[in-house]
Amino acid sequence: MTTDILVVGGASLDILHFAGQTVHSAGGAGLYTAAAAARAGARAAMFAPRPDPTPAALQPAISRIDWLGPVAPPGQLPHFEIAHHGGGKAELLNARWGAEARLSSAELPPDLSAVSFVHVAALGTTRRQLDFVRAARERGARRVSAGTYGRAVANETEDVRALLALADLFFMNENEAAGLFGSVDAARAAPGKLIFVTLGSRGA
């Protein structure tokens, strides 16, 4: 396949609590990454369970990204409930990974040598991310990036460190950086690699 970025990890249907409101929204780190890349002008593809029929909240994504992966009923999409407390603080209250938990690295396209970047988003466990990073390398991926999330840093610290070591680029927020390195200022990338630390309203 030929594309600028292939994102592993997909879309979810979420419940968000913020500013005294509760809203239902399309979500998913994979969807946001692929959609942002497409908005910036990249040719973006996403490898994730594809709902059939596609829920209305996800319809806008169909025209912007090339959605690959096994077909799944809409009810098997991941669902997350997230509370935003302000000041950049968010809490994952509930997580149901649905069909994404059954996504297999063996189902990736066989040749990724023409893909500029493969990005592996959070997939429930860091070991699953490691499987996809290794599979992407075996299929000729030139550059591989990955991200993490707070629970993984707290509960799967050594696996997250292994993922960081394998990836060419790694994305985390300041709380995750503090969990891995002790502080944001202590975060260091290995030679030839990049680490991006987001700082909420202060940028990255």
Backbone as CSV, one residue per row, in Angstrom:
resi,resn,N_x,N_y,N_z,CA_x,CA_y,CA_z,C_x,C_y,C_z
1,MET,0.840,-1.183,0.000,0.000,0.000,0.000,0.883,1.242,0.000
2,THR,0.347,2.339,-0.524,1.065,3.606,-0.569,0.239,4.668,0.137
3,THR,0.783,5.222,1.198,0.098,6.291,1.925,1.131,7.019,2.771
4,ASP,0.788,8.210,3.229,1.729,8.964,4.056,1.779,8.426,5.481
5,ILE,0.618,8.067,6.022,0.581,7.547,7.387,-0.495,6.478,7.509
6,LEU,-0.130,5.375,8.124,-1.081,4.325,8.482,-1.172,4.311,10.001
7,VAL,-2.366,4.558,10.516,-2.590,4.581,11.954,-3.225,3.266,12.378
8,VAL,-2.622,2.588,13.334,-3.184,1.364,13.902,-3.923,1.750,15.175
9,GLY,-5.196,1.420,15.236,-6.032,1.839,16.356,-7.087,2.779,15.826
10,GLY,-8.319,2.603,16.265,-9.377,3.261,15.538,-10.288,4.181,16.290
11,ALA,-11.563,4.069,15.927,-12.599,4.974,16.401,-13.358,4.367,17.570
12,SER,-13.883,5.237,18.398,-14.719,4.811,19.521,-15.927,5.730,19.617
13,LEU,-16.912,5.297,20.373,-18.086,6.116,20.676,-18.050,6.373,22.174
14,ASP,-17.846,7.633,22.546,-17.486,7.960,23.923,-18.549,8.768,24.660
15,ILE,-18.448,8.737,25.980,-19.219,9.617,26.863,-18.219,10.530,27.555
16,LEU,-18.424,11.844,27.425,-17.509,12.822,28.000,-18.223,13.655,29.049
17,HIS,-17.569,13.842,30.193,-18.086,14.699,31.256,-17.153,15.902,31.385
18,PHE,-17.685,17.112,31.206,-16.856,18.309,31.350,-17.749,19.528,31.568
19,ALA,-17.258,20.445,32.371,-17.946,21.719,32.622,-19.414,21.517,32.975
20,GLY,-19.702,20.496,33.777,-21.073,20.248,34.192,-21.955,19.629,33.134
21,GLN,-21.372,19.208,32.020,-22.134,18.605,30.927,-21.730,17.147,30.741
22,THR,-22.623,16.383,30.140,-22.325,15.027,29.690,-22.742,14.936,28.233
23,VAL,-21.804,14.594,27.357,-22.097,14.531,25.929,-21.588,13.218,25.357
24,HIS,-22.199,12.807,24.257,-21.758,11.637,23.501,-20.964,12.137,22.294
25,SER,-19.847,11.478,22.012,-18.960,11.981,20.965,-18.209,10.841,20.300
26,ALA,-17.859,11.055,19.035,-16.894,10.162,18.388,-15.537,10.388,19.032
27,GLY,-14.768,9.334,19.187,-13.458,9.464,19.813,-12.495,8.439,19.268
28,GLY,-11.442,8.225,20.010,-10.431,7.252,19.623,-9.148,7.934,19.190
29,ALA,-8.038,7.598,19.845,-6.750,8.203,19.497,-6.378,7.920,18.045
30,GLY,-6.719,6.723,17.568,-6.425,6.393,16.181,-7.182,7.278,15.214
31,LEU,-8.474,7.464,15.470,-9.298,8.310,14.604,-8.793,9.744,14.622
32,TYR,-8.521,10.284,15.798,-8.055,11.667,15.892,-6.732,11.853,15.152
33,THR,-5.831,10.882,15.282,-4.532,10.991,14.624,-4.679,10.951,13.109
34,ALA,-5.460,9.995,12.608,-5.656,9.880,11.161,-6.382,11.100,10.608
35,ALA,-7.415,11.569,11.319,-8.175,12.729,10.855,-7.311,13.988,10.852
36,ALA,-6.482,14.155,11.884,-5.599,15.323,11.935,-4.578,15.287,10.805
37,ALA,-4.042,14.102,10.518,-3.085,13.977,9.418,-3.742,14.325,8.088
38,ALA,-4.969,13.836,7.886,-5.693,14.145,6.655,-5.981,15.639,6.554
39,ARG,-6.359,16.244,7.674,-6.648,17.684,7.684,-5.406,18.492,7.338
40,ALA,-4.242,17.978,7.707,-2.983,18.669,7.414,-2.503,18.420,5.987
41,GLY,-3.237,17.605,5.235,-2.902,17.372,3.842,-2.244,16.044,3.538
42,ALA,-2.078,15.198,4.543,-1.456,13.891,4.324,-2.475,12.887,3.796
43,ARG,-1.988,11.902,3.077,-2.824,10.757,2.715,-2.825,9.821,3.914
44,ALA,-3.985,9.674,4.534,-4.061,8.956,5.810,-4.920,7.708,5.691
45,ALA,-4.430,6.624,6.285,-5.184,5.376,6.371,-5.239,4.955,7.835
46,MET,-6.269,4.199,8.190,-6.438,3.735,9.566,-6.771,2.256,9.552
47,PHE,-6.020,1.478,10.329,-6.269,0.045,10.453,-6.977,-0.195,11.772
48,ALA,-8.248,-0.564,11.684,-9.086,-0.710,12.874,-10.378,-1.403,12.472
49,PRO,-11.144,-1.927,13.438,-12.453,-2.488,13.101,-13.317,-1.446,12.388
50,ARG,-13.946,-1.851,11.279,-14.792,-0.950,10.486,-16.256,-1.268,10.765
51,PRO,-16.996,-0.327,11.345,-18.399,-0.606,11.658,-19.265,-0.619,10.404
52,ASP,-20.156,-1.562,10.328,-21.112,-1.649,9.223,-22.488,-1.975,9.795
53,PRO,-23.437,-1.013,9.696,-23.314,0.309,9.071,-22.501,1.268,9.925
54,THR,-22.024,2.344,9.295,-21.223,3.331,10.014,-22.127,4.265,10.806
55,PRO,-21.933,4.393,12.119,-22.737,5.327,12.912,-22.603,6.757,12.384
56,ALA,-23.651,7.543,12.552,-23.663,8.913,12.034,-22.484,9.731,12.549
57,ALA,-22.099,9.510,13.800,-21.006,10.298,14.388,-19.677,10.056,13.689
58,LEU,-19.554,8.925,13.001,-18.292,8.586,12.337,-18.330,8.817,10.834
59,GLN,-19.483,9.207,10.300,-19.611,9.396,8.856,-18.600,10.391,8.289
60,PRO,-18.342,11.522,8.970,-17.383,12.474,8.385,-15.995,11.886,8.156
61,ALA,-15.621,10.875,8.931,-14.286,10.289,8.784,-14.146,9.484,7.500
62,ILE,-15.251,8.929,7.027,-15.200,8.024,5.879,-14.624,8.706,4.645
63,SER,-14.972,9.973,4.428,-14.530,10.676,3.223,-13.111,11.220,3.343
64,ARG,-12.527,11.165,4.534,-11.223,11.789,4.756,-10.074,10.795,4.901
65,ILE,-10.386,9.578,5.312,-9.325,8.594,5.540,-9.687,7.275,4.866
66,ASP,-8.668,6.498,4.563,-8.852,5.159,4.000,-8.926,4.187,5.175
67,TRP,-10.126,3.701,5.462,-10.361,2.884,6.663,-10.222,1.413,6.297
68,LEU,-9.166,0.770,6.803,-8.899,-0.643,6.562,-9.243,-1.441,7.808
69,GLY,-9.306,-2.755,7.656,-9.509,-3.604,8.824,-10.780,-4.420,8.742
70,PRO,-10.951,-5.358,9.678,-12.109,-6.253,9.656,-13.408,-5.514,9.966
71,VAL,-14.483,-5.973,9.343,-15.811,-5.384,9.575,-16.360,-5.877,10.910
72,ALA,-17.014,-4.971,11.641,-17.609,-5.317,12.936,-18.936,-4.585,13.086
73,PRO,-19.895,-5.157,13.811,-21.145,-4.437,14.082,-20.852,-3.170,14.882
74,PRO,-21.641,-2.107,14.700,-21.400,-0.862,15.441,-21.355,-1.055,16.951
75,GLY,-22.141,-1.998,17.463,-22.159,-2.235,18.902,-20.857,-2.794,19.445
76,GLN,-19.965,-3.252,18.546,-18.679,-3.790,18.989,-17.537,-2.780,18.889
77,LEU,-17.869,-1.519,18.566,-16.840,-0.488,18.606,-16.416,-0.239,20.052
78,PRO,-15.193,0.222,20.268,-14.798,0.591,21.626,-15.678,1.712,22.181
79,HIS,-15.847,1.698,23.491,-16.594,2.757,24.187,-15.775,3.187,25.397
80,PHE,-15.605,4.502,25.555,-14.864,5.035,26.700,-15.681,6.119,27.386
81,GLU,-15.554,6.184,28.698,-16.179,7.247,29.475,-15.064,8.030,30.154
82,ILE,-15.018,9.332,29.874,-13.891,10.157,30.305,-14.406,11.400,31.011
83,ALA,-13.827,11.709,32.159,-14.153,12.931,32.898,-13.004,13.919,32.743
84,HIS,-13.327,15.126,32.283,-12.341,16.198,32.167,-12.529,17.138,33.345
85,HIS,-11.487,17.270,34.163,-11.591,18.036,35.406,-11.060,19.456,35.275
86,GLY,-10.595,19.838,34.099,-10.009,21.161,33.926,-8.528,21.147,34.237
87,GLY,-7.850,22.175,33.778,-6.417,22.255,34.020,-5.624,21.140,33.377
88,GLY,-6.162,20.585,32.295,-5.467,19.500,31.610,-5.599,18.143,32.260
89,LYS,-6.424,18.038,33.301,-6.599,16.774,34.015,-7.807,16.020,33.455
90,ALA,-7.601,14.769,33.121,-8.675,13.911,32.627,-8.573,12.554,33.300
91,GLU,-9.722,11.899,33.455,-9.769,10.596,34.128,-10.587,9.624,33.283
92,LEU,-10.010,8.470,32.995,-10.721,7.421,32.276,-11.564,6.647,33.282
93,LEU,-12.885,6.796,33.194,-13.785,6.171,34.162,-14.128,4.742,33.782
94,ASN,-14.384,4.516,32.511,-14.738,3.178,32.027,-14.143,2.982,30.640
95,ALA,-13.754,1.751,30.347,-13.191,1.434,29.035,-13.693,0.071,28.580
96,ARG,-14.238,0.032,27.372,-14.621,-1.232,26.746,-14.011,-1.235,25.348
97,TRP,-13.052,-2.129,25.132,-12.278,-2.094,23.895,-12.988,-2.764,22.721
98,GLY,-14.010,-3.572,22.983,-14.806,-4.154,21.912,-13.971,-4.925,20.905
99,ALA,-14.328,-4.777,19.620,-13.658,-5.530,18.554,-12.195,-5.150,18.410
100,GLU,-11.814,-3.971,18.887,-10.411,-3.564,18.783,-9.503,-4.495,19.581
101,ALA,-10.050,-5.109,20.634,-9.263,-6.038,21.451,-8.909,-7.305,20.675
102,ARG,-9.647,-7.576,19.597,-9.387,-8.773,18.788,-8.591,-8.461,17.523
103,LEU,-8.245,-7.209,17.330,-7.470,-6.825,16.158,-6.100,-7.501,16.212
104,SER,-5.704,-8.114,15.111,-4.463,-8.895,15.092,-3.425,-8.257,14.180
105,SER,-2.178,-8.255,14.629,-1.098,-7.730,13.792,-0.915,-8.569,12.530
106,ALA,-1.360,-9.822,12.550,-1.261,-10.680,11.366,-2.138,-10.179,10.223
107,GLU,-3.123,-9.317,10.536,-4.040,-8.794,9.521,-3.539,-7.511,8.868
108,LEU,-2.390,-7.001,9.302,-1.830,-5.810,8.668,-1.527,-6.073,7.193
109,PRO,-1.565,-5.037,6.349,-1.146,-5.221,4.956,0.255,-5.832,4.903
110,PRO,0.516,-6.722,3.952,1.784,-7.463,3.940,3.016,-6.633,3.606
111,ASP,2.835,-5.507,2.898,3.979,-4.687,2.494,3.731,-3.242,2.920
112,LEU,4.511,-2.770,3.880,4.367,-1.396,4.371,5.568,-0.535,3.981
113,SER,6.365,-0.998,3.042,7.592,-0.286,2.685,7.321,1.054,2.014
114,ALA,6.138,1.230,1.430,5.803,2.492,0.766,5.041,3.448,1.679
115,VAL,4.861,3.076,2.938,4.169,3.932,3.911,5.209,4.792,4.619
116,SER,5.005,6.104,4.621,5.999,6.994,5.225,6.095,6.804,6.733
117,PHE,4.938,6.697,7.394,4.895,6.500,8.842,3.824,5.478,9.191
118,VAL,4.123,4.613,10.149,3.107,3.784,10.799,3.026,4.262,12.242
119,HIS,1.832,4.647,12.672,1.638,5.088,14.059,0.753,4.082,14.777
120,VAL,1.204,3.591,15.934,0.449,2.612,16.711,-0.116,3.311,17.947
121,ALA,-1.422,3.523,17.935,-2.093,4.173,19.060,-2.320,3.162,20.188
122,ALA,-2.838,3.638,21.310,-3.140,2.750,22.438,-4.133,1.676,22.014
123,LEU,-3.883,0.431,22.434,-4.700,-0.712,22.011,-5.149,-1.577,23.186
124,GLY,-5.312,-1.000,24.328,-5.767,-1.787,25.472,-4.627,-2.248,26.351
125,THR,-3.604,-2.864,25.745,-2.395,-3.224,26.490,-1.180,-2.801,25.672
126,THR,-0.118,-2.465,26.364,1.105,-2.054,25.682,1.733,-3.225,24.938
127,ARG,1.549,-4.435,25.433,2.106,-5.596,24.722,1.491,-5.748,23.335
128,ARG,0.223,-5.396,23.196,-0.395,-5.444,21.866,0.230,-4.379,20.967
129,GLN,0.507,-3.207,21.522,1.207,-2.192,20.737,2.576,-2.699,20.290
130,LEU,3.290,-3.351,21.196,4.596,-3.908,20.838,4.476,-4.908,19.694
131,ASP,3.446,-5.751,19.727,3.227,-6.721,18.650,3.063,-6.010,17.309
132,PHE,2.276,-4.926,17.301,2.034,-4.208,16.049,3.278,-3.465,15.575
133,VAL,4.052,-2.897,16.486,5.287,-2.224,16.087,6.244,-3.230,15.446
134,ARG,6.400,-4.382,16.064,7.297,-5.408,15.508,6.786,-5.898,14.154
135,ALA,5.470,-6.112,14.042,4.901,-6.573,12.776,5.091,-5.532,11.679
136,ALA,4.948,-4.257,12.028,5.156,-3.196,11.039,6.598,-3.192,10.552
137,ARG,7.534,-3.365,11.456,8.948,-3.439,11.066,9.188,-4.618,10.124
138,GLU,8.608,-5.771,10.464,8.786,-6.965,9.637,8.220,-6.767,8.237
139,ARG,7.228,-5.893,8.102,6.597,-5.630,6.806,7.251,-4.458,6.076
140,GLY,8.375,-3.996,6.589,9.154,-2.986,5.881,8.845,-1.549,6.218
141,ALA,8.106,-1.292,7.300,7.789,0.088,7.674,9.072,0.886,7.885
142,ARG,9.120,2.078,7.300,10.333,2.893,7.376,10.466,3.605,8.712
143,ARG,9.376,4.159,9.195,9.379,4.864,10.473,8.118,4.492,11.237
144,VAL,8.288,4.208,12.517,7.162,3.787,13.354,7.092,4.697,14.575
145,SER,5.895,5.193,14.848,5.676,6.000,16.049,4.616,5.331,16.910
146,ALA,4.549,5.750,18.172,3.572,5.176,19.098,3.244,6.198,20.172
147,GLY,2.141,5.953,20.861,1.750,6.779,21.992,1.365,5.884,23.156
148,THR,1.075,6.498,24.288,0.688,5.738,25.468,-0.426,6.477,26.192
149,TYR,-0.785,6.021,27.374,-1.782,6.712,28.201,-1.475,6.428,29.666
150,GLY,-2.116,7.179,30.541,-1.747,7.182,31.949,-1.782,5.832,32.629
151,ARG,-2.855,5.071,32.407,-2.966,3.764,33.068,-1.847,2.828,32.637
152,ALA,-1.468,2.903,31.360,-0.384,2.040,30.874,0.935,2.410,31.544
153,VAL,1.209,3.705,31.653,2.446,4.142,32.302,2.483,3.678,33.755
154,ALA,1.333,3.747,34.434,1.281,3.368,35.851,1.359,1.862,36.058
155,ASN,0.699,1.094,35.176,0.548,-0.345,35.418,1.411,-1.235,34.527
156,GLU,1.926,-0.698,33.430,2.732,-1.483,32.482,4.029,-0.736,32.167
157,THR,4.646,-0.205,33.197,5.765,0.724,33.009,6.883,0.141,32.155
158,GLU,7.302,-1.075,32.432,8.425,-1.651,31.686,8.053,-1.917,30.237
159,ASP,6.810,-2.323,29.990,6.372,-2.515,28.608,6.344,-1.181,27.865
160,VAL,5.910,-0.116,28.531,5.905,1.205,27.897,7.336,1.634,27.572
161,ARG,8.260,1.366,28.470,9.667,1.696,28.195,10.197,0.900,26.998
162,ALA,9.782,-0.361,26.883,10.190,-1.172,25.730,9.608,-0.602,24.442
163,LEU,8.352,-0.140,24.510,7.715,0.467,23.341,8.444,1.749,22.948
164,LEU,8.778,2.556,23.930,9.540,3.781,23.685,10.858,3.469,22.991
165,ALA,11.523,2.404,23.408,12.813,2.033,22.821,12.679,1.567,21.376
166,LEU,11.552,0.954,21.026,11.358,0.428,19.675,10.911,1.492,18.680
167,ALA,10.193,2.501,19.154,9.596,3.489,18.257,10.614,4.544,17.831
168,ASP,10.435,5.073,16.614,11.265,6.184,16.148,10.786,7.506,16.746
169,LEU,9.483,7.632,16.918,8.875,8.800,17.540,7.901,8.317,18.600
170,PHE,7.828,9.037,19.717,6.950,8.620,20.810,6.227,9.843,21.354
171,PHE,4.916,9.669,21.608,4.062,10.769,22.048,3.495,10.484,23.435
172,MET,3.533,11.496,24.303,2.964,11.360,25.642,2.606,12.745,26.166
173,ASN,1.793,12.785,27.233,1.535,14.070,27.874,2.485,14.244,29.057
174,GLU,2.389,15.399,29.714,3.370,15.687,30.765,3.235,14.764,31.972
175,ASN,2.013,14.322,32.288,1.851,13.386,33.403,2.493,12.037,33.086
176,GLU,2.320,11.588,31.838,2.934,10.323,31.424,4.456,10.435,31.397
177,ALA,4.956,11.592,30.953,6.404,11.808,30.947,6.967,11.766,32.364
178,ALA,6.230,12.363,33.308,6.678,12.330,34.702,6.696,10.904,35.233
179,GLY,5.718,10.081,34.814,5.676,8.695,35.252,6.824,7.863,34.710
180,LEU,7.278,8.187,33.492,8.363,7.421,32.872,9.748,7.934,33.240
181,PHE,9.882,9.261,33.361,11.209,9.857,33.533,11.403,10.550,34.877
182,GLY,10.340,10.708,35.642,10.433,11.432,36.901,10.003,12.870,36.787
183,SER,10.205,13.471,35.613,9.762,14.839,35.338,9.806,15.063,33.839
184,VAL,9.111,16.098,33.377,9.153,16.432,31.954,10.569,16.829,31.549
185,ASP,11.237,17.601,32.381,12.581,18.077,32.047,13.585,16.937,31.916
186,ALA,13.302,15.811,32.567,14.227,14.676,32.512,14.004,13.793,31.286
187,ALA,12.947,14.033,30.524,12.644,13.205,29.352,13.734,13.364,28.299
188,ARG,14.274,12.269,27.838,15.332,12.282,26.836,15.066,11.201,25.798
189,ALA,15.306,11.546,24.540,15.178,10.578,23.453,16.539,9.974,23.154
190,ALA,16.531,8.720,22.718,17.770,8.077,22.282,18.255,8.751,20.998
191,PRO,19.540,8.664,20.682,20.059,9.266,19.449,19.273,8.807,18.222
192,GLY,18.906,9.759,17.371,18.170,9.451,16.157,16.680,9.303,16.341
193,LYS,16.188,9.497,17.575,14.759,9.349,17.849,14.199,10.646,18.422
194,LEU,12.862,10.746,18.437,12.195,11.948,18.933,11.134,11.583,19.956
195,ILE,11.014,12.407,20.988,9.933,12.303,21.969,9.148,13.608,21.932
196,PHE,7.819,13.506,21.866,6.943,14.670,21.920,6.155,14.615,23.220
197,VAL,6.226,15.673,24.010,5.487,15.756,25.269,4.499,16.905,25.157
198,THR,3.205,16.602,25.213,2.194,17.653,25.158,2.013,18.256,26.545
199,LEU,1.764,19.572,26.563,1.672,20.318,27.814,0.315,21.000,27.961
200,GLY,-0.734,20.361,27.443,-2.068,20.933,27.551,-2.158,22.261,26.823
201,SER,-2.706,23.279,27.483,-2.888,24.590,26.860,-1.567,25.297,26.588
202,ARG,-0.471,24.774,27.150,0.844,25.395,26.951,1.570,24.846,25.729
203,GLY,0.935,23.948,25.003,1.540,23.449,23.776,2.270,22.141,23.974
204,ALA,3.456,22.007,23.356,4.229,20.765,23.433,5.713,21.075,23.439
